[in-house]
């Protein structure tokens, strides 16, 4: 037996010594340092730092402060051997993330139903109560979800829309918990959320396929792509692998657009309404531009966007001041890398700090002051090289929010129509305290997609004509 093992040992021993040599060489040779970050302990790294962090301070703001302390745009955190890289600058994030242009799909949006729900039967400023946050958020969520369901799946009945909007609301919680940096709640709730996510993707897809077979499907993203790849005729037959693969791609793209678009639209609109109710000077400028360009006889449309530079600047400033995703979706490094002269080991989690980038004093003058004028071309205080919040606020690289075009288009449409027909003020009991402006850190819930904390406001039709315009728009939609 020993004779039989001899050839094996002859080959194995040198092989083992070679790999031991390579291992020791890599271990002992000088290498570039990790990026700066809080000092950790052997084996556990920064475990105690993360466990004892201030829950009152949002992650992006904490990393922004940390970057100033270490005088570095790149930060390194190690918890139990898991390396995380925080990027506080747009330049570094763009260098590390692969970028690819996305095609924007023009869509027909209707805001009339949302406007109707906010309009009272009898117009009287004294009869309009303060709108509770939960009620307002429910209206906005229904608008955002219904819009995307119509565009992606061709749904039209209110009963269908309500069911899927509620399902998407529950599934969105899983998205927030799954992708939120540092979140541990996903593991506890995954068993509950997984069926919801699966149902949200598969149920509307089955409905679309069934309606196409029956000839009752409305044109939408799903039907257009199924027809484009000639997949409709194979529904009742055994598909080949190529057909099955392409159908799976279209199904998942549809679900991703809905996942990403609904919650991001909700966040952007709720932030916009909060700002309008606390900044009367901004509201006045937006009203003046809309009245001058659009008039009072119709609602603004997406085709009017380029004619309304102040409105566009306002939305950009909301996206900058209150980014939808202050910490972008995390990526992993697939091989050892170097960043700004620092060593980045394979498997490192990379997190662009969008909140820090959009509040950089080097890029924006008075970054914590809400000022839409900074994005107007004739504003001398704007910095030409500042990143566009409409891109940065939704992440970087290949995994940039897939629903951002839906979110931006639908949010613009609703905000424009609201501004054309409504006045916004703070709650009546706080009328004397309206100078209190929302804080981008204290007044927001943390998460992958952030939302304002509950607030009250008053949304009042600007005039009888505006009220009639809201009602007429709804009636035209129902015809």
Secondary structure, DSSP 8 states (H G I E B T S, - for coil): -HHHHHHHHHHHHHHHHHHHHHHHHHHHS-----------BTTTBTHHHHHT--TTS-HHHHHHHHHHHHT-SEEEEEETTEEEEEE--HHHHHHHS--------------HHHHHHHS-SS--GGG---B-HHHHHHHHHHHHHHHHHHHHH----HHHHHHHHHHHHHHHHHHHHHHSTT--HHHHHHHHHHHHHHHHHHHHHHHHHHHHHHT-----HHHHHHHHTT-GGGTTS---HHHHHHHHHHHHHHHHHHHHHHHHHHHHHHHHHHHHHH-HHHHHHHHHHHHHHT-SSS---GGGGGG-HHHHHHHHHHHHHT-TTSB---EE-SS-EEETTEEE-TT-EEEEBHHHHTT-TTTSTTTTS--GGGGSTT-TTS-TT---HHHHTT--STTS-TTHHHHHHHHHHHHHHHHHHEEEEE-GGGGGGTT----TTTTEE-SSS-EE----EEEEESSHHHHHHHHHHHHHHH-
